[in-house]
């Protein structure tokens, strides 16, 4: 997926190396990221004149199925008549 276009970069003053790439969101990523994206240099997998491939750092987390009943920690419902 194309994230967008590199429009700026932040540099480390001591080493003069790029720390963060600033990316203007592309057409597909605008609904998700309305502001510019910040890509850390540690996320860059490969870089050529035409494209930069990044690791998105997204991981899958297993989700337990929901039960239809109340959660164990949820308070019990009460009616106004029982007060």
C-alpha positions as CSV (number, residue, x, y, z in Angstrom):
1,X,0.0,0.0,0.0
2,X,1.3,3.4,-0.8
3,X,1.3,5.6,2.3
4,X,2.1,8.9,0.5
5,X,5.0,11.2,-0.6
6,X,8.0,12.2,1.5
7,X,7.7,15.9,1.9
8,X,10.2,16.6,4.7
9,X,12.7,15.1,7.2
10,X,13.9,15.7,10.7
11,X,17.7,15.5,11.2
12,X,19.9,14.7,14.2
13,X,22.0,17.8,14.7
14,X,25.1,15.9,16.0
15,X,25.3,13.1,13.4
16,X,23.6,15.0,10.5
17,X,21.5,11.9,9.8
18,X,17.8,11.6,9.2
19,X,15.8,10.7,12.3
20,X,12.2,10.9,11.0
21,X,10.7,11.1,7.5
22,X,7.6,13.3,7.2
23,X,5.1,11.8,4.7
24,X,2.1,13.5,3.2
25,X,-0.8,10.9,3.2
26,X,-1.8,9.5,-0.2
27,X,-5.3,9.0,-1.5
28,X,-5.7,5.6,0.2
29,X,-4.4,6.7,3.6
30,X,-6.1,10.1,3.9
31,X,-9.2,8.7,5.6
32,X,-7.0,7.1,8.2
33,X,-4.3,9.7,8.6
34,X,-5.4,13.3,7.9
35,X,-2.2,14.8,9.1
36,X,1.3,14.0,7.9
37,X,2.7,10.7,8.9
38,X,6.0,10.4,10.8
39,X,8.1,7.4,9.8
40,X,11.1,6.7,12.1
41,X,14.3,5.7,10.4
42,X,14.2,2.4,12.3
43,X,11.0,1.5,10.4
44,X,12.8,1.8,7.0
45,X,13.3,-1.6,5.4
46,X,14.7,-0.5,2.0
47,X,15.1,2.8,0.2
48,X,15.5,3.6,-3.5
49,X,15.0,6.7,-5.6
50,X,11.5,5.6,-6.5
51,X,10.2,4.1,-3.2
52,X,10.8,3.6,0.5
53,X,9.5,0.4,2.1
54,X,8.7,0.6,5.8
55,X,7.8,-1.9,8.5
56,X,4.4,-0.8,9.8
57,X,5.0,-2.3,13.3
58,X,1.4,-3.5,13.4
59,X,1.0,-6.8,15.3
60,X,-2.0,-9.1,15.6
61,X,-3.4,-9.5,19.1
62,X,-5.6,-12.5,19.7
63,X,-9.1,-11.5,20.8
64,X,-11.3,-13.7,22.9
65,X,-14.9,-14.2,21.6
66,X,-17.5,-12.1,23.3
67,X,-20.2,-13.7,25.4
68,X,-23.8,-12.5,25.0
69,X,-24.2,-12.2,28.8
70,X,-22.9,-9.5,31.1
71,X,-19.3,-9.2,31.8
72,X,-18.0,-10.7,35.0
73,X,-17.1,-7.3,36.5
74,X,-20.2,-5.5,35.2
75,X,-22.6,-4.2,37.8
76,X,-26.0,-5.9,38.1
77,X,-28.9,-4.0,36.6
78,X,-31.5,-2.7,39.0
79,X,-35.0,-1.4,38.4
80,X,-36.3,1.9,39.7
81,X,-39.0,0.0,41.6
82,X,-36.5,-1.9,43.8
83,X,-35.1,1.3,45.2
